Amino acid sequence: MAWTPIHIPVPSYLKNQLDTQGIEEGIEVWIVRAWEPDPPPGAEAVEWILLTTLPVEDWEGARYITQILAPRKVALLAVCRRSGKGLS
C-alpha cells in the first residue's frame, strides 16, 4: 500500500462564489493506493486508488481506509455491471 496527502484547490471559476462560504482554500485529501502484487494464477491483480478526507498517517490507517471504502467500490462496480452502464 501507498498513501499521500494532496491539496485540491477550489477551481478558479468557483472562487468568487465560494469566498463568502469560508472554503476558498480548497480541501486536503488523502490518496490511498492498494494493490495485489502476486495475484493467484489465472486471476487479474486487484488495484484500488481511493480518495478520502480521513487522515492516513501509517499502514494501519491506510488499511482501515481500504476496509471501509473498497467494499463500496466493489458494490458500485457490481451495480454498474448489472445495469450495463459500466464504470469510469
N, C-alpha and C positions, 0 to 999 in steps of 0.2 A: 504494500500500500504506500501511497504517497499523498501528501496534503500540503497546501499552502494557502495563506490568506491573500486576497486581492481586494482592491478598491474599485468599485464600479461607479464612475461619476454620473451625475444627472446629465442626460442629453442636453446639449446647448439649446435645442428648440423648446425645451420644457423649463429652463431655468427661471424665466420671468414668471411663469405660472406657479412654480414651487417655492420661490423665495419667501413668500408670506406664510408658508406652511412649515418652515423650520427644517426642511430636508434638502437644502440647497447644496449640501456637501456630498451627497451620494450615499452609498451604502457599502459597508465592509462585509464581505462574504468569504467563505472558505470553500476551496475546491478539494474534493477527496477522490482519488483515483484508486480503484481496487481492481486487480486483475488476477487471473489464474495462470501462473507461469507454466504449469505442467498439467494440461487437461488430460482426462482419461483417453486412452486410444480410441480414435474414431469420433471423438466429441470436439466441438468447437470451444475454444477458450472463452471464458466469461470475462468481460471487462465492463466496469461501470465508472462513469465520471459523474460525480454527484456534487451539487451546489447547495450550500446551507449557510444560514446566518448563525448557527451554533458554533462557538469557537472550538477548534480542533488543535490541541496542544501536543498530543502524543499518539502513539499507536492505539492505545485503548480508546481514545476519543475518536479516532478515525474508524475503528472497528464498530463503535457504537453508532456512528452515522450510517455505516453500511447496513447495520441491522435494522435501523428504523426507516431508511429511505429506499434501499434496494428492493425490499418486498413490494413497495408501492410501484416501483418501476416495472417489476415483473408483472404485477396485476394490470397495469396500464397497457403493457405490451400485449398481454393475453386478450384484453378487450379490443384493442386495435386490430389484432389478427382476426378475431371473430367477426368484427364488423367489416373487414376487408379494406379498411381505410389506411392501414399501415401506420408507422410511427416515424416521425422525422426529428 
